[in-house]
Amino acid sequence: MISGNILLVDDDDDDQFIFKDALKEIFFPYICLVASNGLEGIHMLQKQKEPPSMIFLDLNMPIMNGVEFLVNIKKHSTFKQIPVNIYSTTNNPADKKNLTKLGAIRFITKSSDFKQLKEKLREILNL
């Protein structure tokens, strides 16, 4: 089971709400920190006393996109060990291959199926 806070980096307010609501419904006992773009996510990581246990990362965002965020944190000794899950609408095999090379561990394709999201999060977080 994941023990500790997680970080969601996603610019879409609706997706943030749905993600946090799914966590509530599966009784995730920790805090879900939220950043609206990669740069904000990096600043949030730098401010935390302890890094989050896991990151869920959208790819298409303004200011700093998900790929740029992933590359940046994997260069940083404190953050490079944090597991990063891509949480995006992309389903492109080439993107998945490239992001795996950059350090992503898993891909969750955004869906309008709330039940499916809860099941996937329960599986990932071992709840």
C-alpha positions, 0 to 999 in steps of 0.5 A, a space after each residue: 500500500 502506498 503510504 504518504 501523500 501523492 501529487 497530481 499534476 493536471 491543468 484541468 479542473 474537472 479532471 482534478 475534481 474527478 481524481 480527488 473524488 475517486 480517491 475519497 471514494 476508495 478511502 485513500 487515507 493521505 493528502 492529494 496535492 494538486 499542481 496545475 502545470 509542471 512548473 507549479 508541480 516542481 515548486 510544490 515538490 521543492 517546498 515539501 518536507 517529504 516528497 510524495 509517494 507517487 505522482 500522477 502526471 498529465 501530459 498536455 499542460 501550459 507553462 511546463 508540460 508533462 514530458 518537461 516535468 518528467 525530464 526535470 524531476 528525473 534529473 533531481 536526486 531527491 525526486 528521481 525515485 518517485 514513481 510517476 504515473 502518466 494520467 492522460 488522454 494519450 493512448 499512443 504507443 510511441 508516446 508510451 515507449 518514450 515516456 517509459 524511457 524517461 522514467 514513467 512507470 505506468 499509463 492511465 488513459 483518462 476516461 469518463 468511466 468513474 468506476 473504472 478510475 476508482 478500480 485503477 487507483 485502488 489497484 495502483 495504490 494497493 487499497 
